């Protein structure tokens, strides 16, 4: 028997999950998402990706500024939903909201919990050089990503993965897990497994972390660049201007950290060297190294700050 489902989510990452839940015949009684925000060059109010998809599907949408308002939780309780499915919603739910659906709230998290609890698990996993991560659906409780795991799918982190490519794979993997979990809810067969191990925390990305420090190893900087691509983007200075680096490749090479080792953007690091492959000057779009060098010559022997 289909469940009455409340869905809570906001970014593109959450859309495949909502689509899969609808496609499997469950009755989505309401979608909660973040309010429209200013975006783009014109700074016009833009509905979230989940909001836009929900409207296409004819699903009722609410965009409360805060779930701490009693009236918002009153509305959630009045739905008498069987379950709430939460995917990157962007708000902390108080206990009363967690308890409102009959079977509580379930959350899709993009890490191998308890590793990388918190706001930026995908970016942190790549930045740390992890070889694998996971999509996990857990029972939500008051603590930050501390709930028992209901279903887990391990996902390898490829040497060429950026945050964007890994987000895409995890979004698809996670979406395909919802029918199995909701089927278990229908059968009364959920099997929670408490988290085990020492937790680590995926704190929000600080802008200061994005500057490339050439004294670090080429491997570390490769992980940093891929973990911050496309946003906020790791950056360095070239020709006195800030340039984001979206893709690079570790190579052999020795020199003073920041030294340009050839005419094809091979930069010496604390250990090894990094060849810059895709960059983005301030105010411009992404471009490959060849196109960049035509407008901003970077000569062998220079030292980048």
N, C-alpha and C positions, 0 to 999 in steps of 0.2 A: 504494500500500500504506500503510495507516495507520501512524503513528509511535507509538512508546512515549514518552510525554511525562511529564515531571515538571513540576508547576505550583507556583509559589511566589508567594503573594500574601496580603494580609490584609484591607484595607478594602473597602467597598462598591464603590469604583472598580474593583477587580479582578474582581468577580463576573461582569460581562458577558463578559470575556475567557475565563474558565474555561468559561462556558456555551457560548460560540461554539466553543471547541476541542472540547468534548465533542460538540456538535451536528454537527460535521464529521467525526465517526467516529474521531477519534484515541483511542488507548488511554492514559488518564491513569493511570499506574502508582502515583503517589503525589502527594498535595497537602501541601505544607509551608506552615504559617501560624503567626502569632504565638500564644503560649499564651493561654488565657482570661485576661481582665483584669477588675478590679473596675469596674463601671459602674452608672450610674443612682443614684437617691436611696438605694436600699437597699445600694448598693455590693456587689452580688452578682457572683460570677464569671460573665462573659459570653463566650461563644465569638465569635470574629471572624466578620464576614459571610461570608468565604470558607469558614471552617470549617463554618458552618451550611449553606451551599449544598452543599458537598462531601458532607456527611452525607445530605442529601436525595437526592443523586444516587448514593449508595452508593459513594463514592470513598474509598480509604484515606487517612487524615489523620495527619500527625505535627506536633507542636508543640514543637520544640526551643527551649530558652531561648537557645542559642548555636550557631551553625554553626562555631564554632572548636574544638569538641570533636572529637577524631579519631573517636570512635565514631559521631558523627552523619554525618561524611563517609564513613566505612566503609559505613554504611547506604545512602547515596546512590550510592556506586560499585557496590554489590551489585545495584542495580536495573538496571544496564546500559541506561539510557535512551538514546534517540536524541537527545533535545533537552530542555532545560529552558526553560520560559517563565516569566518573572519580571515581576510587575506589582505595584509598591508593596508589596513583601514586608516591608521594615522592618529587614532585617539586611544587613550587609556580608558578601559571600561571599568566603572566601579562595581563592587560586588553585587549590588542589587541588579545591575544590568546583566552580569554573568549568570545570575540565578534565574533570570526572567524566562528563557525557553525551558521547556520540560526537561530536556537532556543537556542543558547548559550551552556553552559556547565552545566551538572548536576552532583552532587556528592553524593555518598553513604557514610554517616557518622554513626559511631557506638556509638551514645549516644542520650539521650533525650535533644536535643538542646533547650535552650542555655546552659544547663549544660554540662560541659566537652567539650568545644571547644578545638581544638588543637591536639597535636601529640599522646597522649596516653590515649584516652577516656576509653578503655576497662579496662586497668590496674587501672586507677584512680577510676573508679566506684567501682571496687571490693575493692581496698585499703580503700576507704571511707566508706565501709559498706553499700552501696546503695542496696536497695531491688529490683530495676528494672533498666533497661536501654532500649535502642531502636535501631532499624535500621531505619534511616531516609534518604530519598532522597530529596536534596534541590537544588535550583537554585544557582549556584555559582556567587559570586560577589567578589570585590577586598578585602573586609575584611576577617578575619580568621573565617571561618565557620559561617558567619553572614547572609547568604542568606535565603530567604523564604522557608518554608517546603512544599514539594509537596505530600509526602506520608510518613506515619509513622507507624511502627509496634512495639508495646511494647514487650519487652522480659524480663521475670523474671530472677533475679540473684539468683541461688540456693545456699544454704549454703555450698555445696561442690564444687561449680564452681571454677576453676582456670582460669587464663587468656586464656589458651589454649582451654578449653572446651567452654568458652563463646565466644571466637573468632569464633569457628567452628559453633556454633548456629547462631550467628549474620551474618556470611558469607552466610549461607543457606537462612536465612530469607530475607536478603537484596537482594540476587540474584532473589528470587521469586517475588520481588517487581518491578523489571525492566519492565517486559511485561506490567504491568498495567500503569506505568508511560509513557512508550513509546507509548502505545495505546492512551493515552490522548494527547500526542504530535501529533500523526497522525490525531486525530479528532479536534485538536485545542481547547482542553478542559482542559488544565492545570489549576489548581486552587491553586495558591500559598497562603500560610498562613504565615504572618510575625511571627518571633520568639517572644515569650513573656516570661518575667521573668528576673531575675538577672543572668547574665552569670557567669560561673565558667570556669577555664582554666585547661586543662589536659596537663601540662607541661611535657616535656621529663623526663624520669626517670633518676635521678642523682644516680650515683653509691653509694654515701654516704648514700642514703636512704635505701639501701639494707641490711645494717648491722642490725641484730636483737638487739634491746634494751630491755633487760629483765625487765626494770622498767615500761614498758608499759603494758596494760592489755592483758590478754590472747585473748580476742576478737579482739583487735586491731592488735595483732601480727598474728592471724589467717588470718585476711583480708590482711595484708601485704604479708604474705607468699603466699597466693593463687593468689593475684594480680601480683606477680612477678614470678610466675611459668608458664612456664619453664625458661623464660629469663627476666632479668639477674639472677634471683634467689636470694631470701633472704638468708643470711648466718650468721653463728656464729662461734665461735672457740670452738673446742673440742679436748682435747689432744694436744693442741698447734698448731692445724692445722685448716685451714678454711674448713668449711663444709656447703654446701648449703642445705637448708630445702625446700622441694617441697610440702610436705603435713604434716599437723599437726591437732590436735583436742583439742579444749578447754575442760578442765575438772576442777572439784573442786580440790583444793589443796592450801596450804599456806606454805610460807617459804620466805627466803630472795630472792629477784629477782636474777634469774640465778641458784638457788640451785637445785640440782638434788634430786628429792623427792623419787624415787624408782630405781630399777634396769632395768626399761623398758622405760627410756628416758622421764619421766614426769618432766618438768622443771617449777619451780615456777616463776610467773610473778608479775608485780606490783599489779595486781588483778587476782586471779585465777591461773591456771597452764595450761601448754600446753604439750600435749603428741606428740612427734615427730614420724611420721609414715613412711615418705619416705625422705631419705637424699641422698646426693651426695658428697663424699669426693673429694678433689682436684685431678684431673687427672683420676678419675674413673667415672663409670656410676651410674645412680640412683639405689638405693637399699632400701629394707625395713629395719626397725629398727633392726630386729633380725640379719640380715646379717651384718649390720654395727657394732653391738656390739661385734660380734665375732672377728673382726679385731681391734676394738678400744673400749676397755672396758671403760665405763663411770659409775663410782660407785656412789651409793647413798651417799649423803653428800657433794659431790664435788660442787663447784660453778663455773659456766661458766662465763667468762668475758663478 
